[in-house]
Amino acid sequence: MDKNAIQPPNETRKEVIPFLQGRPERKQPINEEDILNLKINLNVARTLNEFLEISG
C-alpha cells in the first residue's frame, strides 16, 4: 500500500492519534509508579474494557 495515498482528515484533534501520524505529545514523562500501577491493573482486570475503566 502506498502511504502517500492515505490522507488523514485536515481537522484532527491534538489528543487523537491520527492514522500514520504517531502518538500525541506527552505532557509529562511516565514515572515508575504509573508503570507499576498499569502492570497491576493489567493483571487484575478480566477484560480490556475493565482495564481501561480502572486505569482511568
C-alpha positions as CSV (number, residue, x, y, z in Angstrom):
1,M,0.0,0.0,0.0
2,D,1.3,3.4,-0.9
3,K,1.4,5.6,2.3
4,N,1.1,8.7,0.2
5,A,-2.4,7.6,-1.0
6,I,-3.7,7.8,2.6
7,Q,-4.7,11.3,3.6
8,P,-5.7,11.9,7.3
9,P,-8.5,14.4,7.9
10,N,-7.4,18.0,7.9
11,E,-9.2,18.8,11.1
12,T,-8.0,16.4,13.8
13,R,-7.9,17.0,17.5
14,K,-4.5,17.1,19.1
15,E,-5.2,14.3,21.6
16,V,-6.4,11.9,18.9
17,I,-3.8,9.6,17.2
18,P,-4.4,10.1,13.5
19,F,-3.6,7.2,11.2
20,L,0.2,7.0,10.3
21,Q,1.0,10.2,12.3
22,G,2.3,8.7,15.6
23,R,1.2,9.3,19.1
24,P,0.1,12.6,20.7
25,E,2.5,14.8,22.5
26,R,3.2,13.7,26.1
27,K,2.5,16.4,28.7
28,Q,4.9,14.8,31.2
29,P,7.1,11.6,31.4
30,I,5.6,8.4,32.8
31,N,7.1,7.7,36.1
32,E,7.8,4.3,37.7
33,E,4.8,4.4,40.0
34,D,2.5,4.9,37.0
35,I,4.1,1.9,35.2
36,L,3.7,-0.2,38.3
37,N,0.0,0.8,38.6
38,L,-0.6,-0.1,35.0
39,K,1.0,-3.5,35.4
40,I,-1.1,-4.2,38.5
41,N,-4.3,-3.1,36.7
42,L,-3.4,-5.3,33.7
43,N,-3.1,-8.4,35.9
44,V,-6.2,-7.6,37.9
45,A,-8.6,-6.7,35.0
46,R,-10.6,-9.5,33.4
47,T,-11.3,-7.7,30.2
48,L,-9.9,-4.8,28.2
49,N,-12.8,-2.6,29.0
50,E,-12.3,-3.3,32.7
51,F,-8.6,-2.4,32.4
52,L,-9.5,0.8,30.6
53,E,-12.0,1.7,33.3
54,I,-9.8,1.1,36.3
55,S,-6.7,2.7,34.6
56,G,-8.7,5.9,34.0
